[in-house]
Amino acid sequence: MANHGYEGGRLNLPFVGICTFGKFPYVADWDAINADVAVMGAPFDAGTQWRSGARMGPRAIREASTLFSFGHAGAYDHEDDITYLDPGEVTIVDIGDADIVHTDTVQSHANIEFGVRKILAAGAIPVVLGGDHSVNIPCINAFDDQGPIHVVQIDAHLDFVDERHGVRFGHGNPMRRAAEKDYVTGLSQIGIRNVSSTAKDGYEDARKMGSDIQSVRQFRAMGVGAMLERIPADVQYYVTVDIDAFDPSIAPGTGTPSHGGFIYYEVLELLAGLAKRGKIVGLDLVEVAPDYDHSGSTSTLAAQLLMNVIGRILHAKKT
């Protein structure tokens, strides 16, 4: 008989086994979610206006995330002197993907919303892997019975177009759709820069509807602490991260790259501070398009950011 392990048990190296997010358990029954965090893919990119390919983002992020599958010991950070993601203290599951119906935005978005609602009904924090940024629309829709939320967007683009040629649910619309919700109390839009698909009146509308808009250069001038002070404290946050918020020198694998972007630690430190400032109740990361990510650096960045942010959210929750 073949020896399928070694004396102490399976090594379970990153390239072995089923490729779930972080190699956390897969839960197929959405009525049996029992976890602190549930990860769901939303492989939809029909909302894009230029380069497609983000539909493959969830697979690429999951594969990259296996590098950070820490086994039974959690993830010790010597700078913080904290062990994050201790399996004795937190539970994370991957529930697979929302079903996508090609060419049908309405039904695909409805399926994403259904999945997020199932996660919330189970008392877990939803972490959604996009997909283009339009998948944020059904994610925010699912929070209509969760109390007020403040949306924190990390992005190169404002995504505040109301309607263009009849399109209201594409990847240029999600923050406008969010601002229209009576349970969204405001938006912090951080990283916005350079030429944009949103016209000047869109920026004016965003500010009138409760947005605080800051570029990467404005963020750097004030620093992480001052940026956090601009965000309401002791409230519920929904965080949406577009990978094009990062500079394309480290995140080339996206449909709409924009130079002058963030580096990794700027965003991690902001979100780590946000987890302490209030309560992060939902998170999505969108627009990873692996066909343009020849080195795999974009997917690795996305997975590393998510793993570390989830760790900080759960640590803040228990303390």
C-alpha positions in Angstrom: 0.0 0.0 0.0 1.3 3.5 -0.9 2.3 5.8 1.9 0.2 8.9 1.4 1.7 10.9 4.2 4.4 10.8 6.7 4.5 9.8 10.4 3.3 13.2 11.7 0.5 13.6 9.2 0.1 15.2 5.8 2.4 18.0 4.8 -0.4 19.6 2.8 1.9 21.9 0.9 0.4 24.9 -1.0 0.5 23.0 -4.3 -1.4 20.0 -2.9 -5.1 19.4 -2.6 -8.2 21.4 -3.3 -7.6 25.1 -4.2 -9.9 26.9 -1.8 -9.0 30.4 -0.4 -6.1 29.9 2.0 -6.9 26.1 1.8 -9.7 26.8 4.3 -12.6 24.3 4.4 -15.1 24.3 1.5 -18.7 24.5 2.4 -21.1 23.6 -0.4 -24.3 23.9 1.6 -25.0 27.6 2.0 -27.5 26.9 4.7 -24.8 25.2 6.8 -22.2 28.1 7.0 -20.7 28.2 10.5 -17.7 30.5 10.5 -16.4 33.9 11.4 -15.6 34.7 7.7 -17.0 33.2 4.6 -15.2 33.7 1.2 -17.3 33.7 -2.0 -16.2 34.2 -5.6 -18.2 36.5 -7.9 -16.6 35.7 -11.3 -18.5 38.3 -13.3 -16.9 40.8 -15.7 -19.7 41.8 -18.1 -19.7 45.2 -16.5 -16.3 46.1 -17.9 -15.9 48.9 -20.4 -12.4 48.0 -21.8 -10.3 44.9 -21.0 -12.2 41.9 -19.8 -10.8 39.0 -17.8 -11.7 39.7 -14.2 -14.1 36.8 -14.3 -11.0 34.6 -13.8 -9.9 36.7 -10.8 -11.4 34.5 -8.0 -9.6 31.4 -9.3 -6.3 33.3 -9.5 -6.7 34.8 -6.1 -7.5 31.4 -4.6 -4.5 29.8 -6.2 -2.2 32.6 -5.0 -3.7 32.4 -1.5 -2.5 28.8 -1.0 1.0 30.3 -0.5 -0.4 31.8 2.7 -2.1 28.7 4.0 -0.5 28.7 7.5 -1.6 25.3 8.7 -2.3 24.8 12.4 -0.2 27.5 13.9 -1.8 30.7 12.6 0.2 33.6 11.2 2.6 35.2 13.7 3.5 38.8 12.9 6.7 39.7 14.8 6.2 43.5 14.2 2.8 43.4 16.0 3.7 40.5 18.3 0.3 39.0 17.4 -0.7 35.6 16.0 -3.4 36.3 13.4 -5.8 33.6 12.1 -5.2 31.3 15.0 -7.3 28.2 14.0 -8.2 27.7 17.7 -9.8 31.1 17.8 -11.2 31.9 14.3 -12.9 30.0 11.6 -12.8 30.8 7.8 -14.6 28.9 5.1 -14.8 29.1 1.3 -18.3 28.7 0.0 -17.4 28.6 -3.7 -18.8 30.9 -6.4 -22.1 32.6 -7.0 -23.5 31.2 -10.2 -23.0 33.5 -13.2 -25.3 33.6 -16.2 -23.5 34.9 -19.2 -24.9 38.1 -20.8 -27.4 38.4 -17.9 -26.3 41.1 -15.5 -29.5 41.2 -13.5 -29.6 37.4 -12.7 -25.9 37.2 -12.1 -26.0 40.1 -9.7 -29.1 38.5 -8.0 -27.1 35.3 -7.5 -24.2 37.2 -5.9 -26.6 39.1 -3.6 -28.2 35.8 -2.6 -24.8 34.4 -1.6 -23.9 37.4 0.5 -27.3 37.3 2.2 -26.7 33.6 3.1 -23.3 34.6 4.6 -24.8 37.4 6.6 -27.7 35.2 7.8 -25.1 32.8 9.2 -23.6 35.6 11.2 -20.3 35.5 9.2 -18.4 38.4 7.6 -18.6 38.1 3.8 -15.4 38.4 1.8 -16.2 38.5 -1.9 -13.6 37.9 -4.7 -14.4 39.7 -7.9 -15.0 39.9 -10.8 -15.3 43.5 -12.0 -16.4 46.3 -9.7 -20.0 46.0 -10.6 -20.2 43.0 -8.2 -20.1 45.5 -5.4 -23.7 46.5 -6.3 -25.3 43.3 -5.2 -23.0 43.0 -2.2 -24.2 46.4 -0.9 -27.8 45.5 -1.7 -27.5 42.5 0.6 -26.8 44.8 3.6 -30.2 46.5 3.5 -31.2 44.8 6.8 -27.8 45.1 8.6 -28.0 48.6 9.9 -26.2 51.7 8.7 -22.8 51.2 6.9 -20.1 53.6 5.8 -18.5 52.5 2.6 -14.7 52.8 2.3 -13.5 52.4 -1.3 -9.8 51.9 -2.2 -9.6 52.6 -5.9 -8.0 54.6 -8.8 -11.4 55.5 -10.1 -14.5 57.2 -8.6 -17.0 54.7 -10.1 -19.8 57.3 -9.6 -21.4 57.4 -13.0 -25.1 57.5 -12.8 -26.0 56.3 -16.2 -24.2 56.1 -19.6 -25.9 54.9 -22.7 -28.5 53.2 -20.5 -25.9 51.3 -18.4 -26.5 51.7 -14.6 -25.0 48.5 -13.2 -21.6 48.4 -14.8 -18.2 48.8 -13.1 -18.4 52.5 -13.4 -21.6 52.8 -11.4 -21.2 51.0 -8.0 -20.4 53.9 -5.7 -23.3 55.9 -7.2 -25.6 53.0 -6.5 -24.2 52.7 -3.0 -24.7 56.4 -2.2 -28.3 56.1 -3.2 -29.0 53.6 -0.4 -30.6 55.1 2.8 -28.5 52.7 4.9 -25.2 54.0 3.4 -24.3 56.9 5.6 -21.4 58.1 3.6 -18.4 57.1 1.5 -14.6 57.5 1.8 -13.2 57.2 -1.7 -9.4 56.9 -1.4 -6.8 56.6 -4.1 -8.8 58.4 -6.8 -6.4 59.9 -9.4 -5.7 60.9 -13.0 -8.2 61.0 -15.8 -11.4 59.2 -15.0 -14.6 58.0 -16.6 -16.5 60.1 -14.1 -17.1 63.7 -15.3 -16.7 66.8 -13.1 -20.3 66.9 -12.2 -20.0 63.3 -11.0 -17.4 64.4 -8.5 -19.7 67.3 -7.4 -22.6 64.8 -7.1 -20.5 62.4 -5.0 -19.5 65.2 -2.6 -23.2 66.3 -2.3 -24.2 62.7 -1.6 -21.7 62.3 1.3 -18.4 61.3 -0.3 -14.9 62.3 0.9 -12.6 62.0 -2.1 -8.9 61.7 -1.6 -6.1 60.9 -4.1 -3.0 58.9 -3.5 -0.9 62.1 -3.2 -3.4 63.7 -0.8 -3.4 60.5 1.3 0.4 60.5 1.4 0.6 64.2 2.3 -1.7 63.7 5.3 -0.6 60.2 6.3 -2.5 57.1 7.4 -3.5 58.6 10.8 -5.0 61.8 9.4 -6.9 59.8 6.7 -8.4 57.6 9.4 -9.5 60.7 11.3 -11.5 61.7 8.3 -13.5 58.4 8.4 -16.4 58.3 11.0 -15.4 56.3 14.1 -17.3 53.5 15.9 -19.5 52.6 12.9 -19.9 49.7 10.6 -17.7 49.7 7.5 -18.1 48.0 4.2 -14.7 48.0 2.4 -14.3 47.6 -1.3 -10.9 47.3 -2.8 -10.2 47.7 -6.5 -6.8 46.2 -7.3 -6.1 49.1 -9.7 -5.8 51.3 -6.5 -2.3 49.8 -6.4 0.4 51.0 -8.8 0.6 48.9 -11.9 4.3 48.3 -11.2 3.1 45.9 -8.5 -0.4 45.1 -9.8 -0.3 45.0 -13.6 -3.1 42.3 -13.8 -6.1 44.5 -14.1 -8.4 45.9 -16.8 -7.9 49.6 -16.1 -4.4 50.2 -14.7 -3.5 53.7 -13.5 0.0 54.8 -12.6 0.7 56.7 -9.4 -1.0 54.1 -7.2 -0.6 52.8 -3.7 2.0 50.3 -2.4 1.1 47.4 -0.3 1.8 48.7 3.2 -0.1 51.9 2.7 -3.4 50.1 2.1 -2.7 47.4 4.8 -2.0 50.0 7.4 -5.1 52.0 6.5 -7.3 48.9 6.7 -5.6 47.7 9.9 -6.4 51.1 11.4 -9.9 51.0 10.1 -10.5 47.6 11.8 -9.6 49.2 15.1 -11.6 52.4 14.5 -14.9 50.7 13.9 -16.3 47.4 12.7 -15.6 46.0 9.2 -18.7 44.0 8.4 -18.0 43.2 4.7 -15.2 43.2 2.2 -14.8 42.8 -1.5 -11.7 42.8 -3.7 -12.3 43.2 -7.4 -10.8 43.7 -10.9 -7.9 41.1 -10.7 -7.5 40.0 -14.3 -4.9 37.3 -14.4 -4.4 37.2 -18.2 -2.5 40.5 -17.8 -0.6 39.3 -14.7 2.3 37.4 -16.3 4.4 37.2 -13.1 1.4 36.4 -10.9 2.3 39.4 -8.7 -1.2 40.9 -8.8 -2.9 37.8 -7.6 -0.3 37.3 -4.9 -0.8 40.9 -3.8 -4.6 40.5 -3.7 -4.3 37.2 -1.7 -1.7 38.6 0.7 -3.8 41.8 1.4 -6.9 39.8 2.0 -5.3 37.3 4.3 -3.7 40.0 6.4 -6.8 42.2 6.5 -9.0 39.3 7.5 -6.6 38.5 10.3 -6.7 42.1 11.5 -10.5 42.3 11.3 -10.9 39.1 13.3 -8.3 40.2 15.9 -10.0 43.5 16.4 -13.3 41.7 16.7 -12.1 39.5 19.6 -10.4 42.4 21.4 
